[in-house]
Amino acid sequence: MSGICRKVLVAGVIGMIGICSACSNHEGKNEKAEQVVQKDTDMVKTVTKNNFGGNGTLRENEYGTIYDDNSVYIKPRTESTMYKVNTKQNGSYDTETVNGDLYFLYQNDLYMVKNESNPQYDNVDGDGFIYKIVGGKEKEVFSNQIPKNMDETLKDNDTNTIVDVKTYQSDYILVMGDQHNYVLDAKFHIVYQFTDLGKLFKAYIKGDSLYYINQNYELVEVNIGDGKKKILYADKKKKISDFAIDTTNKMLYYATRDFEIYQRPLADEKKRGTFLYEDNFMINLYGDLLFTGKNVYHVKTGEVKACDEFPSDAEGCAVQGNKQYVIKDLDAEQQESPILTVMDEGKTQIKKVITIKE
């Protein structure tokens, strides 16, 4: 599959959980970019301005959402604009935009992904790099390269482009490319590589394990420490389309391509599991809530409730606590503004056309 096709596929399949971007003007370190003194009656307090222009240190939760003291940040997957949603202003959720590329947090440091275009080719990204933002400067920590031992057929269709980076608050970093994918350690050294990621482009790391759907629609688990691989799910009749793993309760939730949702203990590798209900073929697990499209399934009580908006089906999503912040961009040619929906456990609290603060 060509790099361009892969990128189109990514836009259609990835359940975006919030790998967000930062502004293009770097203002120094993440935690102490700028000190602003504010007077509050008899008290004087210091507010830390971060690289996103928000208040307080940038943090990232287990769902990949980047946030600070006052805001969450949403990066739509089809645009370069990031939305900064104020979560502390009397529930009004004022929104402004920040320009930028693909950024992520790792061990409390801010990193930027940059694909440098090759002027000899139109509409094709070139070499991919990861930079650490230190004192307002970019320090290269990783350069994406095609594996030397890669199959020649795959190599012919591969590039050095970095399509996505995921951390999941893990000790490892998942770097996803056109045809090859790497797992990096804290020093940005390659500790594992794989080229059999399927067209669904679904992979993530939980603890020391890598999980992904391969080209045969099988769910694969890899122990990153020793590289041992095993198949967690394989069914030719019920091909898997998406999955979520509850590591606390050792439970696998998955959707099939014929719109069925199942649950199964992780250890029961030979079994299909328990059928729950019919719904979307894309799913996400946020805390105790399994979002499956039109419904939300509570994993502790087994209760199924209607869901007003499906976060992964949106242009961008941020999750914090029980709340989901969903951005839907309307057709740009119609010159309509994007819509922000704020939900609590799948029920809409507010839905409004965004008035952008420039």
Kinemage of the C-alpha trace (Angstrom):
@kinemage 1
@onewidth
@group {chain A} dominant
@subgroup {mainchain}
@vectorlist {calphas} color= white
{ca met a 1} P 0.000 0.000 0.000
{ca ser a 2} L 1.406 3.386 -0.941
{ca gly a 3} L 2.145 6.074 1.628
{ca ile a 4} L -0.673 8.257 0.273
{ca cys a 5} L -3.229 5.434 0.440
{ca arg a 6} L -2.109 4.554 3.940
{ca lys a 7} L -2.634 8.131 5.066
{ca val a 8} L -6.111 8.254 3.545
{ca leu a 9} L -6.912 4.997 5.291
{ca val a 10} L -5.690 6.353 8.604
{ca ala a 11} L -8.073 9.301 8.366
{ca gly a 12} L -10.992 6.920 7.863
{ca val a 13} L -10.212 4.298 10.482
{ca ile a 14} L -8.273 5.653 13.414
{ca gly a 15} L -10.379 6.216 16.492
{ca met a 16} L -8.780 9.382 17.430
{ca ile a 17} L -8.464 9.601 21.270
{ca gly a 18} L -6.539 12.788 21.310
{ca ile a 19} L -2.961 12.852 20.126
{ca cys a 20} L -2.947 16.610 20.108
{ca ser a 21} L -0.677 19.302 18.782
{ca ala a 22} L 0.938 22.389 20.241
{ca cys a 23} L 1.474 25.795 18.803
{ca ser a 24} L 4.252 26.368 16.316
{ca asn a 25} L 5.837 29.121 18.421
{ca his a 26} L 7.729 27.320 21.181
{ca glu a 27} L 7.997 29.358 24.348
{ca gly a 28} L 10.530 27.287 26.279
{ca lys a 29} L 10.112 24.367 28.627
{ca asn a 30} L 6.748 22.752 29.153
{ca glu a 31} L 6.461 23.426 32.867
{ca lys a 32} L 7.935 26.930 33.114
{ca ala a 33} L 7.477 28.583 29.762
{ca glu a 34} L 6.397 31.952 31.131
{ca gln a 35} L 5.603 33.243 34.598
{ca val a 36} L 2.657 35.647 34.796
{ca val a 37} L 1.805 37.366 38.097
{ca gln a 38} L -1.886 37.978 38.733
{ca lys a 39} L -3.330 40.072 41.579
{ca asp a 40} L -6.340 38.564 43.328
{ca thr a 41} L -7.606 40.902 46.127
{ca asp a 42} L -4.914 40.660 48.831
{ca met a 43} L -3.235 37.607 47.314
{ca val a 44} L -0.609 37.445 44.594
{ca lys a 45} L -0.416 34.196 42.676
{ca thr a 46} L 1.869 32.992 39.901
{ca val a 47} L 0.383 31.328 36.821
{ca thr a 48} L 2.553 29.122 34.628
{ca lys a 49} L 1.954 29.662 30.905
{ca asn a 50} L 2.715 26.531 28.878
{ca asn a 51} L 3.639 25.992 25.225
{ca phe a 52} L -0.023 25.739 24.267
{ca gly a 53} L -0.766 29.185 25.673
{ca gly a 54} L -2.763 27.703 28.542
{ca asn a 55} L -2.365 27.862 32.315
{ca gly a 56} L -0.339 25.282 34.230
{ca thr a 57} L 1.814 22.319 33.343
{ca leu a 58} L 0.747 20.232 30.366
{ca arg a 59} L -0.298 16.705 31.354
{ca glu a 60} L -1.556 13.663 29.487
{ca asn a 61} L -3.977 11.047 30.805
{ca glu a 62} L -4.309 7.344 30.011
{ca tyr a 63} L -6.601 8.101 27.065
{ca gly a 64} L -4.050 10.269 25.269
{ca thr a 65} L -5.801 13.557 26.096
{ca ile a 66} L -3.455 16.474 26.764
{ca tyr a 67} L -4.751 19.031 29.270
{ca asp a 68} L -3.671 21.714 31.725
{ca asp a 69} L -5.255 23.523 34.667
{ca asn a 70} L -8.054 25.086 32.625
{ca ser a 71} L -8.329 23.376 29.242
{ca val a 72} L -8.317 20.225 27.173
{ca tyr a 73} L -6.764 20.131 23.699
{ca ile a 74} L -8.318 18.455 20.669
{ca lys a 75} L -6.436 17.773 17.446
{ca pro a 76} L -8.802 16.982 14.528
{ca arg a 77} L -7.250 14.303 12.375
{ca thr a 78} L -7.988 16.046 9.069
{ca glu a 79} L -6.611 19.503 9.870
{ca ser a 80} L -3.513 21.150 11.291
{ca thr a 81} L -5.567 23.248 13.714
{ca met a 82} L -5.811 22.316 17.367
{ca tyr a 83} L -8.845 23.291 19.439
{ca lys a 84} L -8.310 24.537 22.977
{ca val a 85} L -11.503 24.031 25.008
{ca asn a 86} L -11.822 25.917 28.294
{ca thr a 87} L -13.322 23.530 30.859
{ca lys a 88} L -13.354 25.901 33.856
{ca gln a 89} L -15.451 28.849 32.661
{ca asn a 90} L -18.890 28.215 34.150
{ca gly a 91} L -19.608 25.415 31.681
{ca ser a 92} L -19.524 27.732 28.640
{ca tyr a 93} L -16.619 25.790 27.097
{ca asp a 94} L -15.175 28.739 25.201
{ca thr a 95} L -12.960 27.514 22.374
{ca glu a 96} L -9.987 28.954 20.556
{ca thr a 97} L -7.584 27.585 17.957
{ca val a 98} L -3.850 26.992 18.090
{ca asn a 99} L -1.768 26.272 15.016
{ca gly a 100} L 0.643 23.371 15.037
{ca asp a 101} L 1.756 19.933 13.962
{ca leu a 102} L 1.736 16.557 15.750
{ca tyr a 103} L 2.927 16.825 19.360
{ca phe a 104} L 2.919 14.400 22.277
{ca leu a 105} L 4.005 14.214 25.911
{ca tyr a 106} L 6.404 11.583 27.185
{ca gln a 107} L 7.630 11.450 30.776
{ca asn a 108} L 6.471 15.065 31.285
{ca asp a 109} L 8.469 16.404 28.322
{ca leu a 110} L 7.019 17.845 25.139
{ca tyr a 111} L 7.939 16.300 21.769
{ca met a 112} L 7.135 17.240 18.200
{ca val a 113} L 6.775 15.011 15.138
{ca lys a 114} L 7.841 16.559 11.851
{ca asn a 115} L 7.756 15.069 8.364
{ca glu a 116} L 10.082 17.073 6.146
{ca ser a 117} L 8.742 17.155 2.595
{ca asn a 118} L 10.919 16.298 -0.349
{ca pro a 119} L 10.810 19.108 -2.957
{ca gln a 120} L 11.326 16.537 -5.748
{ca tyr a 121} L 7.915 14.995 -5.079
{ca asp a 122} L 4.510 16.647 -4.835
{ca asn a 123} L 2.048 15.727 -2.080
{ca val a 124} L 4.414 13.179 -0.522
{ca asp a 125} L 5.924 13.598 2.936
{ca gly a 126} L 9.594 12.860 3.308
{ca asp a 127} L 11.760 11.867 6.254
{ca gly a 128} L 10.078 11.709 9.649
{ca phe a 129} L 11.754 13.006 12.806
{ca ile a 130} L 10.918 13.342 16.502
{ca tyr a 131} L 12.212 16.418 18.309
{ca lys a 132} L 12.311 17.189 22.011
{ca ile a 133} L 11.418 20.795 22.882
{ca val a 134} L 14.152 22.055 25.216
{ca gly a 135} L 14.390 25.705 26.167
{ca gly a 136} L 12.400 26.739 23.138
{ca lys a 137} L 14.670 24.779 20.785
{ca glu a 138} L 14.135 21.541 18.882
{ca lys a 139} L 16.516 18.693 19.711
{ca glu a 140} L 16.336 15.660 17.406
{ca val a 141} L 15.888 12.389 19.305
{ca phe a 142} L 14.711 9.997 16.569
{ca ser a 143} L 14.937 9.677 12.793
{ca asn a 144} L 12.547 7.222 11.159
{ca gln a 145} L 14.227 4.795 8.757
{ca ile a 146} L 12.966 1.846 6.724
{ca pro a 147} L 14.176 -1.441 8.326
{ca lys a 148} L 17.060 -3.023 6.432
{ca asn a 149} L 15.673 -6.538 6.894
{ca met a 150} L 12.243 -5.618 5.545
{ca asp a 151} L 10.535 -7.615 2.803
{ca glu a 152} L 11.459 -6.123 -0.574
{ca thr a 153} L 7.840 -5.824 -1.725
{ca leu a 154} L 6.881 -3.856 1.377
{ca lys a 155} L 10.060 -1.810 1.183
{ca asp a 156} L 9.205 -0.619 -2.342
{ca asn a 157} L 5.951 0.920 -1.030
{ca asp a 158} L 7.380 2.261 2.226
{ca thr a 159} L 8.578 5.731 3.237
{ca asn a 160} L 10.261 7.308 6.253
{ca thr a 161} L 7.075 9.209 7.084
{ca ile a 162} L 5.785 9.093 10.677
{ca val a 163} L 1.988 8.729 10.554
{ca asp a 164} L 1.260 8.658 14.294
{ca val a 165} L 2.942 8.380 17.707
{ca lys a 166} L 1.269 6.898 20.791
{ca thr a 167} L 2.532 6.644 24.381
{ca tyr a 168} L -0.491 5.718 26.580
{ca gln a 169} L 1.494 6.732 29.692
{ca ser a 170} L 3.704 3.719 29.018
{ca asp a 171} L 7.475 3.360 29.363
{ca tyr a 172} L 7.458 2.724 25.616
{ca ile a 173} L 6.670 4.816 22.550
{ca leu a 174} L 4.776 3.435 19.565
{ca val a 175} L 5.840 4.986 16.241
{ca met a 176} L 3.548 4.110 13.328
{ca gly a 177} L 4.677 4.527 9.738
{ca asp a 178} L 3.515 3.705 6.226
{ca gln a 179} L 4.561 0.035 6.129
{ca his a 180} L 6.774 -0.400 9.211
{ca asn a 181} L 6.157 0.331 12.900
{ca tyr a 182} L 8.558 0.656 15.822
{ca val a 183} L 8.414 0.414 19.603
{ca leu a 184} L 10.990 2.711 21.236
{ca asp a 185} L 12.355 2.769 24.776
{ca ala a 186} L 12.966 5.837 26.958
{ca lys a 187} L 16.193 6.594 25.077
{ca phe a 188} L 14.347 6.436 21.751
{ca his a 189} L 16.138 3.227 20.795
{ca ile a 190} L 14.218 0.679 18.712
{ca val a 191} L 13.346 -2.349 20.875
{ca tyr a 192} L 10.763 -3.952 18.584
{ca gln a 193} L 9.616 -3.623 14.986
{ca phe a 194} L 6.684 -5.099 13.059
{ca thr a 195} L 5.407 -4.829 9.501
{ca asp a 196} L 2.234 -6.940 9.654
{ca leu a 197} L -0.073 -4.215 10.971
{ca gly a 198} L -3.379 -4.602 9.133
{ca lys a 199} L -5.470 -2.184 7.121
{ca leu a 200} L -7.496 -1.292 10.211
{ca phe a 201} L -4.379 0.417 11.582
{ca lys a 202} L -5.237 -0.363 15.212
{ca ala a 203} L -2.365 -0.789 17.687
{ca tyr a 204} L -1.521 0.344 21.187
{ca ile a 205} L 0.633 -0.472 24.202
{ca lys a 206} L -0.605 -1.451 27.659
{ca gly a 207} L 2.177 -1.840 30.215
{ca asp a 208} L 4.810 -4.119 28.678
{ca ser a 209} L 2.496 -5.542 26.014
{ca leu a 210} L 1.875 -4.426 22.448
{ca tyr a 211} L -1.549 -5.212 20.966
{ca tyr a 212} L -2.548 -4.837 17.320
{ca ile a 213} L -4.752 -6.250 14.565
{ca asn a 214} L -2.642 -7.851 11.866
{ca gln a 215} L -3.202 -8.315 8.131
{ca asn a 216} L -5.198 -11.512 8.742
{ca tyr a 217} L -7.654 -9.763 11.081
{ca glu a 218} L -6.111 -11.489 14.087
{ca leu a 219} L -5.523 -9.817 17.430
{ca val a 220} L -1.830 -10.103 18.321
{ca glu a 221} L -0.137 -9.640 21.693
{ca val a 222} L 3.625 -9.081 21.902
{ca asn a 223} L 5.699 -9.124 25.083
{ca ile a 224} L 7.968 -6.162 24.378
{ca gly a 225} L 10.620 -7.397 26.793
{ca asp a 226} L 11.378 -10.705 25.065
{ca gly a 227} L 9.590 -10.175 21.729
{ca lys a 228} L 7.394 -13.263 22.145
{ca lys a 229} L 4.190 -13.086 20.105
{ca lys a 230} L 0.874 -14.876 20.462
{ca ile a 231} L -2.552 -14.692 18.830
{ca leu a 232} L -5.282 -13.571 21.240
{ca tyr a 233} L -8.144 -13.794 18.771
{ca ala a 234} L -8.608 -15.365 15.330
{ca asp a 235} L -11.936 -16.189 13.689
{ca lys a 236} L -12.440 -16.330 9.922
{ca lys a 237} L -16.223 -16.098 10.247
{ca lys a 238} L -16.222 -13.304 12.820
{ca lys a 239} L -13.368 -11.071 11.709
{ca ile a 240} L -12.319 -8.533 14.299
{ca ser a 241} L -12.666 -4.836 13.438
{ca asp a 242} L -11.656 -3.126 16.689
{ca phe a 243} L -10.790 -3.954 20.294
{ca ala a 244} L -10.327 -2.552 23.785
{ca ile a 245} L -8.576 -4.155 26.740
{ca asp a 246} L -9.447 -3.791 30.413
{ca thr a 247} L -6.101 -4.668 32.015
{ca thr a 248} L -7.477 -4.280 35.554
{ca asn a 249} L -10.101 -6.996 35.095
{ca lys a 250} L -8.137 -8.919 32.415
{ca met a 251} L -10.988 -8.585 29.959
{ca leu a 252} L -11.032 -8.216 26.180
{ca tyr a 253} L -13.820 -6.326 24.406
{ca tyr a 254} L -13.995 -6.489 20.637
{ca ala a 255} L -16.196 -5.655 17.679
{ca thr a 256} L -16.603 -7.723 14.541
{ca arg a 257} L -17.040 -6.586 10.973
{ca asp a 258} L -20.687 -7.684 11.070
{ca phe a 259} L -21.416 -5.160 13.859
{ca glu a 260} L -21.405 -7.462 16.883
{ca ile a 261} L -19.859 -6.639 20.270
{ca tyr a 262} L -18.298 -9.350 22.456
{ca gln a 263} L -16.471 -9.627 25.753
{ca arg a 264} L -14.057 -12.356 26.785
{ca pro a 265} L -11.432 -12.987 29.458
{ca leu a 266} L -8.009 -12.294 27.979
{ca ala a 267} L -6.792 -15.757 28.922
{ca asp a 268} L -9.554 -17.581 26.972
{ca glu a 269} L -7.663 -17.466 23.668
{ca lys a 270} L -9.572 -20.355 22.095
{ca lys a 271} L -13.047 -18.939 22.800
{ca arg a 272} L -15.166 -16.371 21.004
{ca gly a 273} L -16.567 -14.977 24.244
{ca thr a 274} L -19.967 -13.634 25.267
{ca phe a 275} L -22.089 -11.748 22.765
{ca leu a 276} L -23.268 -8.416 24.207
{ca tyr a 277} L -25.282 -6.628 21.497
{ca glu a 278} L -25.136 -5.285 17.933
{ca asp a 279} L -23.609 -1.871 17.293
{ca asn a 280} L -20.794 0.018 15.567
{ca phe a 281} L -17.661 -1.813 14.408
{ca met a 282} L -15.446 0.762 16.185
{ca ile a 283} L -15.134 0.831 19.989
{ca asn a 284} L -13.321 2.644 22.796
{ca leu a 285} L -13.021 1.905 26.512
{ca tyr a 286} L -12.874 4.975 28.764
{ca gly a 287} L -12.708 3.925 32.410
{ca asp a 288} L -15.756 1.741 33.096
{ca leu a 289} L -17.565 2.799 29.927
{ca leu a 290} L -17.341 1.009 26.587
{ca phe a 291} L -18.360 3.338 23.739
{ca thr a 292} L -19.639 1.341 20.777
{ca gly a 293} L -21.449 3.839 18.588
{ca lys a 294} L -25.112 4.278 19.455
{ca asn a 295} L -24.660 2.737 22.907
{ca val a 296} L -22.527 2.870 26.031
{ca tyr a 297} L -21.878 -0.345 27.963
{ca his a 298} L -21.012 -0.135 31.668
{ca val a 299} L -18.451 -2.893 32.215
{ca lys a 300} L -19.180 -3.236 35.956
{ca thr a 301} L -22.969 -3.275 35.908
{ca gly a 302} L -23.582 -4.670 32.425
{ca glu a 303} L -26.034 -1.841 31.758
{ca val a 304} L -26.472 -0.586 28.178
{ca lys a 305} L -27.467 3.050 27.634
{ca ala a 306} L -27.981 5.158 24.540
{ca cys a 307} L -25.008 7.299 23.483
{ca asp a 308} L -25.659 10.704 21.917
{ca glu a 309} L -22.371 10.991 19.995
{ca phe a 310} L -19.661 8.446 19.248
{ca pro a 311} L -16.278 9.991 20.128
{ca ser a 312} L -14.223 7.867 17.743
{ca asp a 313} L -16.505 8.698 14.841
{ca ala a 314} L -15.787 12.408 15.249
{ca glu a 315} L -13.031 14.547 13.784
{ca gly a 316} L -11.369 14.806 17.180
{ca cys a 317} L -12.024 13.884 20.794
{ca ala a 318} L -10.691 14.560 24.277
{ca val a 319} L -11.608 12.526 27.357
{ca gln a 320} L -11.205 13.698 30.943
{ca gly a 321} L -12.849 11.948 33.850
{ca asn a 322} L -16.413 11.049 32.888
{ca lys a 323} L -16.596 13.749 30.231
{ca gln a 324} L -15.995 13.499 26.500
{ca tyr a 325} L -15.331 16.573 24.343
{ca val a 326} L -16.153 15.844 20.715
{ca ile a 327} L -15.340 18.065 17.719
{ca lys a 328} L -17.083 17.621 14.399
{ca asp a 329} L -15.862 19.746 11.500
{ca leu a 330} L -18.475 20.419 8.876
{ca asp a 331} L -17.752 20.629 5.151
{ca ala a 332} L -15.175 23.377 4.685
{ca glu a 333} L -16.626 24.256 1.278
{ca gln a 334} L -19.912 25.153 2.960
{ca gln a 335} L -17.982 27.525 5.221
{ca glu a 336} L -19.783 26.288 8.299
{ca ser a 337} L -18.281 26.369 11.774
{ca pro a 338} L -17.312 23.198 13.647
{ca ile a 339} L -19.536 21.803 16.391
{ca leu a 340} L -18.464 21.005 19.944
{ca thr a 341} L -20.423 18.377 21.891
{ca val a 342} L -19.694 17.863 25.595
{ca met a 343} L -20.984 14.584 27.031
{ca asp a 344} L -21.035 13.023 30.482
{ca glu a 345} L -21.059 9.215 30.241
{ca gly a 346} L -22.475 9.401 26.741
{ca lys a 347} L -25.267 11.920 27.440
{ca thr a 348} L -25.042 15.382 25.887
{ca gln a 349} L -24.584 18.279 28.305
{ca ile a 350} L -24.026 20.931 25.707
{ca lys a 351} L -23.875 21.045 21.909
{ca lys a 352} L -23.033 24.244 20.120
{ca val a 353} L -21.458 25.760 17.072
{ca ile a 354} L -17.994 26.916 18.086
{ca thr a 355} L -17.297 30.623 18.140
{ca ile a 356} L -13.557 30.750 17.655
{ca lys a 357} L -11.481 33.217 19.653
{ca glu a 358} L -8.609 34.268 17.395
